[in-house]
Amino acid sequence: MPETALAETPAAKTPRSRRSSGLLGGRVLPARLRDLALVPAILAIMLVGQIVNPVFLRADNLINVVQTMSETALLVLAQTMILIVKKMDLSLESTMGLAPGVAAWLVVPAGAGHGLGLLPGAWSVPVTLAVGVLVGAVNALLIIRFGLNGFIVTLGMLIVLRGVLTGISGGQTFFQLPESMLYLGTAEWFGIPASIWICLVLFAVAIVVLGWTSFGRALYAIGGNVDAAKAAGIRTDRVLWIVLVTGSALAALAGLLLSGRLASVASAQGNGYIFTVFAAAVIGGISLNGGKGSMFGAFSGILLLFLIQNVLTLGGVPAQWIGALNGLIILVALTISRITGGKVQD
C-alpha cells in the first residue's frame, strides 16, 4: 500500500492524530507552545547564572557548556527517536564507551597506549561507527525478530558491553589515540568546536525529518498505535530496525566526540549517562508511552540541565552536592513543564 494511504484510510486516523512532530510542520498553536515550554526556564536560568557569576554569559563559558553537552545531546537525540516509537534503549551509554573503546584497542600502539596496534589509525572512525551499528542490529534482532522485551534486552546489553569494555581495556584507560579519533572532539570550524556543529546539524535534520517527512509521521504513528500503523500500510518492523540501529550509531558517534575531547577512552566511559538522557527527554516533553514529543523539546531539556549544572559549579556548590541538587531540579523542572506546557507523559 503506498504511503499516501496513511492520510486516506480510516485505520490511519488514530496515528495521524498523534503525529506530534517537531517544532516545524502543520501543528496547532497549543502543540507549538508546548515545544517552547522550557524556553522561559532556560532564560530564567541564564539570568540567575549571570547574577551568580558574571562569567556565566561570556562566550567562552557558553561554548564550553554546549561543547560538553554535545556528546550527551546525541544520546538524547537517539533516545528520543526510540521513545517516540514506544521503545527504549538502556544500552546507549555502554555503546558510547565500547564503540570507541574497540577502535582504540585495535589501533592504539601495543604497550604504550594499552592497545593491540593491529589496524592503522585511519580505521578508528569506521570501526567506532561499525560497532555502534552492530550493537543496534543485535538489539533490533532480539526485540523485533524474537519479540523480547526491549527494556530487558537493552539492560542486558548494557551490562554485556560494559563488561566487554572492561575486559579489553583491562580496567585501564586507552590513550595515545590517533589523530583521526581526536579530530572531531578537538577541531574548530569557523571558530566553534566541531562537536557543536555536528550536534546542531543532527538535531536540525531530526526536527525536519520528524516534522515534514512520511518517515517522521511513521514514527509517531507506530508509537501511538502500532496496529493502526500496520493497517495504514506502514512497514513497522523496518522503521523500528532503522530507529534502533540509527540510535546506536549516534551513541557511537557521541563516544567518538567524547574520546576526542578527552584524548582517551576510559574503561568506565559513558557510565551513568542514561539517567541524564532520560531526564532530559522527559523534561523536554517526550512521552515514555510513545507517540508524543519533539526534538526541539528534547534539545531544550538537555540544554536546561547543563546550564543548571554550570550555574551550580560557578556558584561554588560542592561537587558532592551537585548530583542531589540536579535530581531535585529535575523534579521541579518536570513539574513546571507539566503545568506550563501540559502533560509531558501519559
C-alpha positions as CSV (number, residue, x, y, z in Angstrom):
1,M,0.0,0.0,0.0
2,P,1.5,3.4,-0.9
3,E,2.5,5.8,1.9
4,T,-0.2,8.3,0.8
5,A,-2.7,5.7,2.1
6,L,-1.8,6.9,5.6
7,A,-3.8,10.0,5.1
8,E,-6.7,8.3,3.5
9,T,-7.5,5.0,5.3
10,P,-9.8,5.1,8.4
11,A,-7.4,3.0,10.3
12,A,-4.8,5.7,9.9
13,K,-6.8,8.3,11.7
14,T,-5.6,7.4,15.2
15,P,-1.9,7.6,14.4
16,R,-2.3,10.7,12.2
17,S,-4.0,12.5,15.1
18,R,-1.0,11.7,17.3
19,R,1.7,12.7,14.9
20,S,3.0,15.4,17.3
21,S,6.1,16.2,15.2
22,G,8.7,18.8,15.8
23,L,8.6,22.5,16.2
24,L,8.1,22.6,12.4
25,G,5.2,21.1,10.5
26,G,1.5,21.7,10.4
27,R,0.6,21.8,14.1
28,V,-1.9,23.7,16.1
29,L,-0.9,26.5,18.4
30,P,-1.1,24.7,21.7
31,A,1.3,22.0,20.4
32,R,3.8,24.6,19.2
33,L,3.6,26.3,22.6
34,R,4.3,23.0,24.3
35,D,7.5,22.7,22.3
36,L,8.5,26.1,23.7
37,A,7.6,25.3,27.3
38,L,11.2,25.2,28.5
39,V,12.4,28.4,26.9
40,P,11.2,30.6,29.8
41,A,13.0,28.3,32.2
42,I,16.2,28.4,30.1
43,L,16.1,32.3,30.0
44,A,15.5,32.3,33.8
45,I,18.5,30.1,34.4
46,M,20.7,32.3,32.2
47,L,19.6,35.3,34.2
48,V,20.3,33.6,37.5
49,G,23.6,32.4,36.2
50,Q,24.7,35.9,35.3
51,I,23.7,37.1,38.8
52,V,25.6,34.3,40.4
53,N,28.8,34.8,38.4
54,P,29.4,37.4,35.6
55,V,31.5,34.8,33.8
56,F,28.3,32.8,33.0
57,L,27.2,34.7,29.9
58,R,30.7,35.0,28.5
59,A,31.0,33.4,25.1
60,D,33.8,31.0,26.1
61,N,31.8,29.7,29.0
62,L,28.7,29.2,27.0
63,I,30.6,27.5,24.2
64,N,32.2,25.2,26.8
65,V,28.8,24.3,28.2
66,V,27.4,23.4,24.7
67,Q,30.5,21.5,23.7
68,T,30.4,19.5,26.9
69,M,26.7,18.9,26.3
70,S,27.0,17.9,22.7
71,E,28.0,14.3,23.5
72,T,25.1,13.7,25.8
73,A,22.8,15.6,23.5
74,L,23.4,13.0,20.8
75,L,22.4,10.3,23.2
76,V,19.2,12.3,23.9
77,L,18.6,12.6,20.2
78,A,18.9,8.8,19.8
79,Q,16.8,8.0,22.9
80,T,14.1,10.5,21.8
81,M,13.6,8.7,18.4
82,I,13.4,5.4,20.2
83,L,11.0,6.6,22.9
84,I,8.7,8.1,20.2
85,V,8.2,4.6,18.7
86,K,7.4,3.3,22.2
87,K,10.7,1.5,22.8
88,M,13.7,2.3,24.9
89,D,17.4,1.6,24.8
90,L,19.3,1.5,28.0
91,S,22.5,0.3,26.3
92,L,23.2,3.6,24.6
93,E,25.6,4.7,27.5
94,S,27.6,1.5,27.2
95,T,27.7,1.8,23.4
96,M,29.1,5.2,23.9
97,G,32.1,3.6,25.7
98,L,32.5,0.3,23.9
99,A,32.5,1.6,20.3
100,P,35.4,4.0,20.6
101,G,37.0,1.5,23.1
102,V,37.1,-1.2,20.5
103,A,38.5,1.2,17.9
104,A,41.2,2.3,20.4
105,W,42.0,-1.3,21.3
106,L,42.7,-2.1,17.7
107,V,44.6,1.0,16.6
108,V,46.4,2.3,19.6
109,P,50.1,1.1,19.7
110,A,50.7,-2.0,21.8
111,G,52.2,-1.5,25.2
112,A,52.4,2.3,25.4
113,G,48.7,3.0,25.0
114,H,47.3,-0.4,26.1
115,G,46.1,-1.3,22.6
116,L,47.0,-4.0,20.1
117,G,48.1,-1.9,17.2
118,L,46.5,-4.2,14.7
119,L,45.0,-1.5,12.5
120,P,46.2,1.8,11.1
121,G,44.8,4.9,12.9
122,A,42.6,5.8,9.9
123,W,40.4,2.8,10.7
124,S,39.4,4.2,14.1
125,V,36.3,6.2,12.9
126,P,34.8,3.4,10.7
127,V,35.4,0.8,13.4
128,T,33.7,3.0,16.0
129,L,30.6,3.5,13.9
130,A,30.5,-0.1,12.8
131,V,30.5,-1.3,16.4
132,G,27.6,1.1,17.1
133,V,25.7,-0.3,14.1
134,L,26.4,-3.9,15.1
135,V,25.1,-3.3,18.7
136,G,22.0,-1.7,17.3
137,A,21.4,-4.5,14.9
138,V,21.7,-7.1,17.7
139,N,19.2,-5.2,19.9
140,A,16.8,-4.9,17.0
141,L,17.1,-8.6,16.2
142,L,16.3,-9.6,19.7
143,I,13.5,-7.1,20.2
144,I,11.8,-7.2,16.8
145,R,12.6,-10.6,15.3
146,F,12.4,-12.6,18.6
147,G,9.9,-10.3,20.3
148,L,11.8,-10.0,23.5
149,N,11.1,-7.2,26.0
150,G,13.1,-4.1,24.9
151,F,13.8,-3.0,28.5
152,I,15.3,-6.3,29.5
153,V,17.2,-6.8,26.2
154,T,18.9,-3.4,26.4
155,L,19.6,-3.7,30.1
156,G,21.3,-7.0,29.4
157,M,23.2,-5.4,26.5
158,L,24.3,-2.5,28.8
159,I,25.9,-5.0,31.2
160,V,27.5,-7.1,28.4
161,L,29.0,-4.1,26.7
162,R,30.3,-2.6,29.9
163,G,31.9,-5.9,30.8
164,V,33.5,-6.2,27.3
165,L,35.0,-2.8,27.5
166,T,36.4,-3.5,31.0
167,G,37.8,-6.8,29.6
168,I,39.5,-5.4,26.5
169,S,40.9,-2.5,28.4
170,G,42.0,-4.4,31.5
171,G,40.3,-1.8,33.5
172,Q,42.7,0.8,32.2
173,T,42.4,3.9,30.0
174,F,43.4,3.9,26.3
175,F,45.5,6.9,25.4
176,Q,47.8,7.9,22.5
177,L,44.7,8.0,20.3
178,P,45.4,8.5,16.6
179,E,44.6,11.9,15.1
180,S,41.5,10.6,13.4
181,M,39.9,9.8,16.7
182,L,40.9,13.2,18.2
183,Y,39.8,15.3,15.3
184,L,36.0,15.7,15.9
185,G,36.5,16.2,19.6
186,T,39.2,18.9,19.2
187,A,38.7,20.6,15.8
188,E,37.1,24.0,15.4
189,W,35.0,25.0,12.4
190,F,34.6,28.8,11.9
191,G,35.8,29.4,15.5
192,I,33.2,27.0,17.0
193,P,34.1,23.4,18.2
194,A,33.2,20.8,15.5
195,S,31.2,18.8,18.1
196,I,28.8,21.7,18.5
197,W,28.2,22.0,14.7
198,I,27.6,18.2,14.5
199,C,25.1,18.3,17.4
200,L,23.2,21.3,16.0
201,V,23.1,19.9,12.4
202,L,21.9,16.5,13.5
203,F,19.2,18.0,15.7
204,A,18.1,20.3,12.8
205,V,17.9,17.3,10.5
206,A,15.9,15.3,13.1
207,I,13.4,18.2,13.5
208,V,12.9,18.4,9.8
209,V,12.6,14.6,9.4
210,L,10.0,14.3,12.2
211,G,8.1,17.3,11.2
212,W,8.0,17.2,7.5
213,T,8.5,13.6,6.2
214,S,6.5,10.5,5.9
215,F,9.2,8.6,7.9
216,G,8.7,11.0,10.8
217,R,5.0,10.6,10.6
218,A,5.5,6.8,10.7
219,L,7.5,7.1,13.9
220,Y,4.6,8.9,15.7
221,A,2.1,6.5,14.2
222,I,3.9,3.5,15.5
223,G,4.4,5.0,18.9
224,G,0.7,6.0,19.0
225,N,-0.8,2.7,17.8
226,V,1.3,0.1,16.1
227,D,-1.6,-2.0,14.9
228,A,-3.3,1.0,13.3
229,A,0.1,1.9,11.8
230,K,0.4,-1.5,10.2
231,A,-3.2,-1.3,9.0
232,A,-2.3,2.0,7.3
233,G,0.4,0.3,5.3
234,I,3.5,1.3,7.4
235,R,6.3,-1.2,7.4
236,T,6.6,-1.0,11.1
237,D,9.4,-3.6,11.5
238,R,11.6,-1.8,9.0
239,V,11.1,1.5,10.7
240,L,11.9,0.1,14.1
241,W,15.1,-1.5,12.7
242,I,16.2,1.8,11.3
243,V,15.4,3.7,14.5
244,L,17.3,1.2,16.8
245,V,20.3,0.9,14.6
246,T,20.5,4.7,14.0
247,G,20.2,5.3,17.7
248,S,23.1,3.0,18.5
249,A,25.2,4.6,15.7
250,L,24.5,8.0,17.2
251,A,25.7,6.7,20.6
252,A,28.9,5.5,19.0
253,L,29.4,8.9,17.4
254,A,28.8,10.5,20.8
255,G,31.5,8.3,22.2
256,L,33.9,9.3,19.5
257,L,33.3,13.0,20.3
258,L,33.9,12.4,24.0
259,S,37.0,10.4,23.4
260,G,38.4,13.0,21.1
261,R,37.7,15.8,23.5
262,L,39.3,13.9,26.4
263,A,42.1,12.3,24.2
264,S,41.4,9.0,25.9
265,V,38.9,6.2,26.3
266,A,38.3,5.2,29.9
267,S,37.1,1.8,30.9
268,A,34.0,3.4,32.6
269,Q,33.3,5.8,29.7
270,G,29.5,6.5,29.4
271,N,28.6,5.0,32.8
272,G,25.6,6.8,34.3
273,Y,24.8,8.9,31.3
274,I,21.5,7.2,30.7
275,F,19.9,8.8,33.8
276,T,20.6,12.3,32.4
277,V,19.4,11.2,29.0
278,F,16.0,10.1,30.2
279,A,15.7,13.1,32.5
280,A,16.3,15.5,29.6
281,A,13.9,13.7,27.3
282,V,11.1,13.6,29.8
283,I,11.6,17.2,30.9
284,G,11.6,18.1,27.2
285,G,8.1,16.6,26.8
286,I,8.9,13.1,25.4
287,S,6.3,10.6,26.5
288,L,7.6,7.3,27.8
289,N,4.4,5.8,26.4
290,G,5.4,6.7,22.8
291,G,3.9,8.8,20.1
292,K,4.5,12.2,21.6
293,G,7.2,14.8,21.9
294,S,9.6,16.8,19.7
295,M,13.3,17.1,19.0
296,F,13.2,20.7,19.9
297,G,11.8,19.9,23.3
298,A,14.4,17.2,23.8
299,F,17.2,19.6,22.9
300,S,15.7,22.2,25.3
301,G,15.7,19.6,28.1
302,I,19.3,18.7,27.8
303,L,20.3,22.4,27.4
304,L,18.4,23.3,30.6
305,L,20.1,20.5,32.6
306,F,23.6,21.5,31.5
307,L,23.0,25.2,32.1
308,I,21.8,24.4,35.6
309,Q,24.9,22.3,36.3
310,N,27.1,25.1,35.1
311,V,25.4,27.7,37.3
312,L,25.8,25.3,40.3
313,T,29.5,24.9,39.5
314,L,30.1,28.6,39.1
315,G,28.2,29.3,42.3
316,G,30.7,27.2,44.2
317,V,28.4,24.4,45.1
318,P,30.5,21.4,46.3
319,A,30.7,18.7,43.7
320,Q,29.3,16.1,46.1
321,W,26.0,18.0,46.3
322,I,25.5,18.7,42.6
323,G,24.1,15.3,41.9
324,A,21.4,15.6,44.6
325,L,20.6,19.2,43.5
326,N,20.4,18.0,39.9
327,G,17.8,15.4,40.9
328,L,15.8,17.9,42.8
329,I,15.9,20.4,39.9
330,I,14.8,17.7,37.5
331,L,11.7,17.1,39.6
332,V,10.9,20.8,39.9
333,A,11.5,21.4,36.1
334,L,9.3,18.4,35.3
335,T,6.5,19.8,37.4
336,I,6.8,23.3,35.9
337,S,7.0,21.8,32.4
338,R,3.7,19.9,33.1
339,I,2.0,23.0,34.5
340,T,3.1,25.4,31.7
341,G,3.1,23.1,28.7
342,G,0.6,20.4,29.5
343,K,1.2,16.8,30.4
344,V,4.7,15.6,29.4
345,Q,3.7,11.9,29.6
346,D,0.6,9.8,29.9
